[in-house]
Amino acid sequence: MALNRIWSGFIIVAIVVACIKCFFFGQTEIFSWMVTGKADDPTNLTKVDGIIPTCWTAVELCLKLIGVLALFIGFMSIAEKAGGIRLLSRIVAPFFSKLFPEIPKDHPSMGHMIMNFSANLLGLDNAATPFGLKAMASLQELNPNKDVASNSQIMFLCLHAAGLNLIPVSVIAIRASQNASDPTDIFIPCLIVTFIGTMAAMLIVSFKQKINLLQPAIIAWVLGLSVIIAALVLYVASLDSTGIKSFSGILSNGMILLIFLLIVLGGVYKKIDIFDAFIEGAKNGFDTAIKIVPYLVGILVAVSMLRTSGTFDVIMNGITQFFVWVGADTRFVNALPTALIRPLSGGAARGMMVDTMTAYGADSFASKLSGVFQGASDTTFYVIAVYFGSVSIKNTRYAVGAMLLADLVGVCTAIGLAYLFFGNFK
């Protein structure tokens, strides 16, 4: 019941901190901020949407998600009826059957998971979520205890949250908008961090589930992926910023159109009722979006209370003072707000990244490290709330701990790589 304790802890800590600020430091407006918000400076941790506006935001997110889910799950329905998902499952079966031993051979969930991982790899957030929710639904069919997360669901979600991503398009775009001299300089560190984070997640969950990773199929797939990533790094490193932007756009958006084309052609070849299959899947997408509203409201409200109460300010001040006390290089501390808030809120972390660039300059060490943090993982608690909520999982077992441990590995790796690429240790 880790998520229950964490959620309760968020609310209790936020209210306690707010009470201390109100009654001991005279910040009487803090309660108003927590409930109604103060939106005149959204990049400031203490000036963000309160509880009520956050509820509206959660519902708005789900409303926007309805269309995306309907579209992509509709196409997934066509692919399933045409046999494309099972074909994909057979292709990845040699690897996934070792990593997910509880899943029967050629089960459609394997195809759904590989579609999700592929979308993540290309930075296609809008496509990754529908594919991931479909994968969770498929895995839930195999789950003997519908209220408790299965081993396969935990492994999938931890790998998904690690966020292996080839090109952090959104981070590069924001750095370009902030007039960074080389907006793409965070590309290689981001790619390495997400790869190491994914490997860490796989090792952590495999250890817990007693899965032997020293099997030929697993080693071959990991080495193959490593070679592909290394080749991509070498190619992209030879491009200028304009070339990288053009390449990323063609790769990501082109892949979506190619997938749609192949799915429709497959449906035509198999002579299925393509539009009827699409509508059937789209209806499921609509139902899924509505189902996750309560879970999303719950997690976003808890995060909002932490932010508006100033709890993150207290944590950051404590971390800064600690590293000053031990005499360590504190340059990385200025980027930590992005890392700390990233597991809780992607939008807030993006705001903190922009705030760091504004305060220290887009080419500063802190700004570059903040960009690596932003592009290095998914929003852990959002993923937990949405994905487990979509299949009504109540007991997440060790999923939260495994994800946060993998996040910690990613943060430490990002700091080390930032010093390697952007500045030397003092």
C-alpha positions as CSV (number, residue, x, y, z in Angstrom):
1,M,0.0,0.0,0.0
2,A,2.9,2.3,-0.7
3,L,0.9,4.7,-2.8
4,N,-1.6,5.2,0.0
5,R,1.0,6.1,2.5
6,I,2.9,8.4,0.1
7,W,-0.3,10.2,-0.9
8,S,-1.4,10.6,2.7
9,G,2.1,11.8,3.6
10,F,2.1,14.4,0.9
11,I,-1.1,16.0,2.3
12,I,-0.1,15.8,5.9
13,V,3.4,17.3,5.3
14,A,2.0,20.0,3.1
15,I,-0.6,21.1,5.7
16,V,1.9,20.9,8.6
17,V,4.4,23.1,6.7
18,A,1.6,25.6,5.8
19,C,0.6,25.8,9.4
20,I,4.1,26.5,10.5
21,K,4.5,29.2,7.9
22,C,1.2,30.8,8.9
23,F,1.4,30.7,12.7
24,F,5.2,31.0,13.2
25,F,6.3,33.1,10.3
26,G,3.2,35.2,9.7
27,Q,2.5,34.0,6.1
28,T,-1.3,34.2,6.5
29,E,-1.9,34.1,2.8
30,I,-0.5,30.5,2.5
31,F,-3.9,28.9,3.1
32,S,-5.5,30.9,0.4
33,W,-2.7,30.0,-2.0
34,M,-3.2,26.3,-1.2
35,V,-6.9,26.3,-1.9
36,T,-7.4,28.9,-4.6
37,G,-3.9,29.4,-5.9
38,K,-1.9,32.4,-7.0
39,A,-1.2,32.2,-10.8
40,D,0.7,35.4,-11.5
41,D,4.0,33.6,-11.5
42,P,3.5,30.0,-12.5
43,T,7.3,29.2,-12.4
44,N,7.5,30.0,-8.7
45,L,7.0,27.1,-6.4
46,T,4.9,29.1,-4.0
47,K,2.8,30.7,-6.7
48,V,1.0,27.9,-8.6
49,D,-2.5,26.6,-8.9
50,G,-4.2,25.7,-5.7
51,I,-6.5,22.7,-4.9
52,I,-9.6,24.0,-6.8
53,P,-7.8,25.1,-10.0
54,T,-5.8,21.8,-9.9
55,C,-9.0,19.8,-10.0
56,W,-10.1,21.7,-13.1
57,T,-6.7,21.1,-14.6
58,A,-7.0,17.3,-14.0
59,V,-10.3,17.2,-15.7
60,E,-9.1,19.3,-18.6
61,L,-6.2,17.0,-19.1
62,C,-8.5,14.0,-19.2
63,L,-10.8,15.8,-21.7
64,K,-7.8,16.5,-24.0
65,L,-6.7,12.9,-23.5
66,I,-10.1,11.5,-24.7
67,G,-9.4,12.5,-28.3
68,V,-5.9,11.1,-28.3
69,L,-6.9,7.9,-26.6
70,A,-9.8,7.4,-29.0
71,L,-7.6,8.0,-32.0
72,F,-4.7,5.7,-31.1
73,I,-6.7,2.9,-29.4
74,G,-9.0,3.0,-32.5
75,F,-6.0,2.3,-34.7
76,M,-4.8,-0.4,-32.2
77,S,-8.2,-2.1,-32.6
78,I,-7.6,-2.2,-36.4
79,A,-4.1,-3.7,-35.9
80,E,-5.4,-6.3,-33.5
81,K,-8.2,-7.5,-35.8
82,A,-5.7,-7.5,-38.7
83,G,-3.3,-9.6,-36.8
84,G,-0.6,-7.0,-36.6
85,I,-0.3,-7.0,-32.8
86,R,0.2,-10.8,-32.7
87,L,2.8,-10.5,-35.4
88,L,4.6,-7.9,-33.3
89,S,4.2,-10.2,-30.3
90,R,5.9,-13.1,-32.1
91,I,8.8,-10.8,-33.1
92,V,9.6,-9.7,-29.5
93,A,8.6,-13.0,-27.8
94,P,12.2,-14.3,-27.6
95,F,13.1,-11.3,-25.4
96,F,9.9,-10.5,-23.6
97,S,9.2,-14.2,-22.7
98,K,12.3,-14.1,-20.6
99,L,11.6,-10.6,-19.1
100,F,7.9,-11.3,-18.6
101,P,7.8,-15.1,-17.9
102,E,4.1,-15.0,-16.7
103,I,2.9,-13.8,-20.2
104,P,1.9,-16.7,-22.5
105,K,3.7,-16.9,-25.8
106,D,2.4,-14.6,-28.6
107,H,0.0,-12.8,-26.2
108,P,-1.2,-9.4,-27.6
109,S,0.1,-7.6,-24.5
110,M,3.7,-8.1,-25.9
111,G,2.8,-6.2,-29.0
112,H,1.1,-3.4,-27.0
113,M,4.1,-3.0,-24.8
114,I,6.5,-2.8,-27.7
115,M,4.3,-0.2,-29.3
116,N,4.4,1.8,-26.1
117,F,8.2,1.5,-25.8
118,S,8.7,2.5,-29.4
119,A,6.5,5.6,-29.0
120,N,8.5,6.5,-25.9
121,L,11.7,5.9,-27.7
122,L,10.7,8.5,-30.4
123,G,9.4,11.0,-27.9
124,L,5.8,10.5,-29.0
125,D,4.1,11.2,-25.6
126,N,0.6,11.4,-27.2
127,A,1.0,8.0,-28.7
128,A,2.9,6.4,-25.8
129,T,0.0,6.9,-23.3
130,P,-2.7,5.1,-25.3
131,F,-0.4,2.3,-26.2
132,G,0.6,2.0,-22.6
133,L,-2.9,2.0,-21.3
134,K,-3.8,-0.7,-23.8
135,A,-0.8,-2.8,-22.6
136,M,-2.0,-2.4,-19.0
137,A,-5.5,-3.5,-20.0
138,S,-4.0,-6.6,-21.8
139,L,-1.9,-7.5,-18.8
140,Q,-4.8,-7.1,-16.5
141,E,-6.6,-9.8,-18.4
142,L,-3.8,-12.2,-17.2
143,N,-3.8,-10.9,-13.7
144,P,-5.3,-13.4,-11.3
145,N,-5.8,-10.8,-8.5
146,K,-7.5,-7.8,-10.2
147,D,-6.8,-5.5,-7.2
148,V,-3.1,-6.2,-6.9
149,A,-0.4,-5.3,-9.5
150,S,1.0,-8.4,-11.2
151,N,4.8,-8.9,-11.7
152,S,4.4,-8.2,-15.4
153,Q,2.5,-5.0,-14.8
154,I,5.2,-3.8,-12.4
155,M,8.0,-4.7,-14.8
156,F,6.2,-2.9,-17.7
157,L,5.4,0.2,-15.8
158,C,8.9,0.5,-14.3
159,L,10.5,0.2,-17.8
160,H,8.0,2.7,-19.1
161,A,8.6,5.2,-16.3
162,A,12.4,5.1,-16.9
163,G,11.5,6.8,-20.2
164,L,14.1,5.6,-22.7
165,N,14.1,8.4,-25.3
166,L,16.2,8.8,-28.4
167,I,15.8,12.6,-28.8
168,P,14.4,14.9,-26.1
169,V,12.6,17.1,-28.6
170,S,10.6,19.3,-26.2
171,V,13.7,20.1,-24.1
172,I,15.6,21.1,-27.2
173,A,12.8,23.3,-28.3
174,I,12.6,25.1,-24.9
175,R,16.3,25.6,-24.9
176,A,16.2,27.1,-28.4
177,S,13.4,29.4,-27.3
178,Q,15.6,30.6,-24.4
179,N,18.3,31.5,-26.9
180,A,20.8,28.8,-25.8
181,S,24.0,28.9,-27.9
182,D,23.6,25.1,-28.6
183,P,20.1,23.9,-27.7
184,T,21.1,20.3,-28.6
185,D,24.0,20.0,-26.3
186,I,21.9,18.0,-23.8
187,F,21.0,15.3,-26.4
188,I,23.8,12.8,-25.6
189,P,23.6,13.1,-21.8
190,C,19.8,12.7,-21.9
191,L,20.1,9.6,-24.1
192,I,22.7,8.0,-21.8
193,V,20.7,8.8,-18.7
194,T,17.5,7.3,-20.0
195,F,19.3,4.2,-21.2
196,I,21.0,3.7,-17.8
197,G,17.8,4.5,-16.0
198,T,16.0,1.8,-18.1
199,M,18.7,-0.7,-17.4
200,A,18.5,0.2,-13.7
201,A,14.8,-0.3,-13.6
202,M,15.2,-3.7,-15.4
203,L,17.8,-4.8,-12.9
204,I,15.9,-3.7,-9.8
205,V,12.6,-5.3,-10.8
206,S,14.4,-8.5,-12.1
207,F,16.2,-8.8,-8.8
208,K,12.9,-8.5,-6.9
209,Q,11.1,-11.0,-9.2
210,K,14.1,-13.4,-9.4
211,I,14.5,-13.1,-13.1
212,N,17.9,-14.2,-14.5
213,L,19.1,-11.5,-16.9
214,L,22.1,-13.5,-18.0
215,Q,20.2,-15.3,-20.7
216,P,21.3,-15.2,-24.4
217,A,18.0,-13.7,-25.6
218,I,18.1,-10.8,-23.1
219,I,21.8,-10.2,-23.6
220,A,21.4,-10.1,-27.4
221,W,18.5,-7.6,-27.3
222,V,20.3,-5.3,-24.8
223,L,23.5,-5.4,-26.8
224,G,21.5,-4.8,-30.0
225,L,19.8,-1.8,-28.5
226,S,23.1,-0.5,-27.2
227,V,24.6,-0.7,-30.7
228,I,21.6,1.2,-32.2
229,I,21.8,3.9,-29.6
230,A,25.6,4.2,-30.1
231,A,25.1,4.5,-33.8
232,L,22.4,7.2,-33.3
233,V,24.7,9.1,-31.0
234,L,27.5,9.1,-33.5
235,Y,25.1,10.2,-36.3
236,V,23.3,13.0,-34.4
237,A,26.7,14.2,-33.0
238,S,27.7,14.9,-36.6
239,L,24.7,17.2,-37.2
240,D,24.2,20.8,-36.3
241,S,21.2,22.1,-34.3
242,T,19.1,22.7,-37.4
243,G,19.9,19.2,-38.7
244,I,19.0,17.6,-35.4
245,K,15.7,19.4,-35.3
246,S,14.9,18.3,-38.8
247,F,15.9,14.8,-38.2
248,S,13.9,14.4,-35.0
249,G,10.8,15.8,-36.6
250,I,11.0,13.4,-39.6
251,L,11.8,10.4,-37.3
252,S,9.1,11.0,-34.7
253,N,6.2,12.3,-36.8
254,G,7.1,10.2,-39.8
255,M,7.0,7.1,-37.7
256,I,3.4,7.9,-36.6
257,L,2.2,8.3,-40.1
258,L,4.1,5.1,-41.2
259,I,2.4,3.2,-38.4
260,F,-1.1,4.5,-39.4
261,L,-0.4,3.5,-43.0
262,L,0.8,0.0,-42.2
263,I,-2.2,-0.6,-39.9
264,V,-4.7,0.5,-42.6
265,L,-2.9,-1.5,-45.3
266,G,-2.9,-4.5,-43.0
267,G,-6.6,-4.1,-42.5
268,V,-7.3,-3.8,-46.2
269,Y,-5.1,-6.9,-46.8
270,K,-7.0,-8.9,-44.2
271,K,-10.4,-7.6,-45.5
272,I,-11.7,-6.5,-42.2
273,D,-14.2,-3.7,-41.5
274,I,-11.6,-1.1,-40.9
275,F,-13.8,1.8,-39.8
276,D,-16.0,-0.4,-37.6
277,A,-12.9,-1.7,-35.9
278,F,-11.6,1.9,-35.4
279,I,-14.9,3.0,-33.8
280,E,-15.0,0.0,-31.5
281,G,-11.5,0.8,-30.2
282,A,-12.2,4.6,-30.0
283,K,-15.1,3.8,-27.7
284,N,-12.8,2.0,-25.4
285,G,-10.4,5.0,-25.4
286,F,-13.2,7.3,-24.3
287,D,-14.1,4.9,-21.4
288,T,-10.5,4.7,-20.3
289,A,-10.1,8.5,-20.2
290,I,-13.2,8.9,-18.0
291,K,-12.0,6.1,-15.7
292,I,-8.7,7.8,-14.8
293,V,-10.2,11.1,-13.8
294,P,-10.5,10.3,-10.0
295,Y,-6.9,9.0,-9.9
296,L,-5.5,12.0,-11.7
297,V,-7.4,14.5,-9.5
298,G,-6.1,12.7,-6.4
299,I,-2.4,12.7,-7.3
300,L,-2.4,16.2,-8.8
301,V,-4.1,17.8,-5.8
302,A,-1.5,16.2,-3.4
303,V,1.3,17.5,-5.6
304,S,-0.2,21.0,-5.7
305,M,-0.5,21.1,-1.9
306,L,3.2,20.2,-1.6
307,R,4.2,22.9,-4.0
308,T,1.9,25.7,-2.8
309,S,2.8,25.0,0.9
310,G,6.5,25.7,0.1
311,T,7.6,22.2,1.1
312,F,9.9,22.1,-1.9
313,D,11.5,25.4,-0.8
314,V,12.3,23.9,2.6
315,I,13.8,20.7,1.0
316,M,15.9,22.7,-1.4
317,N,17.3,25.0,1.3
318,G,18.1,22.0,3.4
319,I,20.0,20.2,0.5
320,T,21.9,23.4,-0.4
321,Q,23.0,24.0,3.2
322,F,24.1,20.4,3.6
323,F,26.4,20.5,0.6
324,V,27.8,23.9,1.6
325,W,28.5,22.4,5.0
326,V,30.4,19.4,3.6
327,G,32.3,21.7,1.3
328,A,31.1,20.1,-2.0
329,D,30.6,21.8,-5.3
330,T,27.1,23.2,-5.1
331,R,26.6,24.2,-8.8
332,F,24.3,21.2,-9.4
333,V,22.0,22.2,-6.5
334,N,20.5,25.0,-8.6
335,A,19.1,22.4,-11.0
336,L,17.8,20.0,-8.4
337,P,14.2,21.6,-8.2
338,T,13.6,20.1,-11.7
339,A,14.8,16.7,-10.6
340,L,12.8,16.7,-7.3
341,I,9.5,17.8,-8.9
342,R,9.9,15.7,-12.1
343,P,8.5,12.5,-10.5
344,L,5.5,14.5,-9.3
345,S,4.5,16.9,-12.2
346,G,5.9,17.1,-15.7
347,G,4.4,20.6,-16.2
348,A,5.9,21.9,-12.9
349,A,9.3,20.4,-13.8
350,R,9.1,22.1,-17.1
351,G,8.4,25.4,-15.4
352,M,11.3,24.9,-13.0
353,M,13.6,24.2,-16.0
354,V,12.5,27.5,-17.6
355,D,12.9,29.3,-14.3
356,T,16.4,28.0,-13.9
357,M,17.3,29.2,-17.5
358,T,15.9,32.6,-16.7
359,A,17.7,32.9,-13.4
360,Y,21.1,31.6,-14.4
361,G,21.2,31.8,-18.2
362,A,20.4,29.2,-20.8
363,D,24.1,28.3,-21.2
364,S,24.8,27.9,-17.5
365,F,25.8,24.6,-15.9
366,A,22.6,24.6,-13.8
367,S,20.4,25.2,-16.9
368,K,22.0,22.4,-18.9
369,L,21.7,20.0,-16.0
370,S,18.1,21.0,-15.5
371,G,17.5,20.2,-19.2
372,V,19.0,16.7,-18.7
373,F,16.8,16.1,-15.7
374,Q,13.7,17.1,-17.6
375,G,14.5,14.9,-20.6
376,A,15.7,11.9,-18.5
377,S,12.6,10.2,-17.1
378,D,8.8,10.1,-17.1
379,T,6.5,11.6,-14.4
380,T,6.5,8.7,-11.9
381,F,3.4,9.5,-9.8
382,Y,1.4,10.6,-12.8
383,V,2.2,7.3,-14.5
384,I,1.3,5.3,-11.4
385,A,-2.0,7.1,-11.0
386,V,-3.1,6.9,-14.7
387,Y,-1.8,3.5,-15.6
388,F,-2.8,1.6,-12.4
389,G,-6.0,3.7,-12.2
390,S,-7.0,2.7,-15.7
391,V,-7.3,-1.0,-14.6
392,S,-8.4,-0.2,-11.0
393,I,-5.3,-1.6,-9.3
394,K,-5.4,-0.7,-5.6
395,N,-2.2,-2.4,-4.3
396,T,0.8,-1.4,-6.3
397,R,3.2,-3.5,-4.2
398,Y,6.8,-2.4,-4.7
399,A,6.3,-0.5,-7.9
400,V,6.6,2.9,-6.4
401,G,9.8,2.1,-4.6
402,A,11.4,0.5,-7.7
403,M,10.5,3.5,-9.9
404,L,11.9,6.0,-7.3
405,L,15.1,4.0,-7.0
406,A,15.5,4.0,-10.7
407,D,14.8,7.7,-10.7
408,L,17.6,8.2,-8.1
409,V,20.0,6.3,-10.3
410,G,19.1,8.5,-13.2
411,V,19.5,11.7,-11.1
412,C,23.0,10.6,-9.9
413,T,24.0,9.7,-13.5
414,A,22.7,13.0,-14.9
415,I,24.8,14.9,-12.3
416,G,27.9,13.0,-13.2
417,L,27.4,13.3,-16.9
418,A,26.7,17.1,-16.6
419,Y,30.1,17.6,-14.9
420,L,31.7,15.4,-17.6
421,F,30.1,17.2,-20.6
422,F,29.5,20.7,-19.2
423,G,32.0,21.4,-16.4
424,N,34.8,19.8,-14.4
425,F,34.6,18.9,-10.7
426,K,36.0,21.6,-8.5
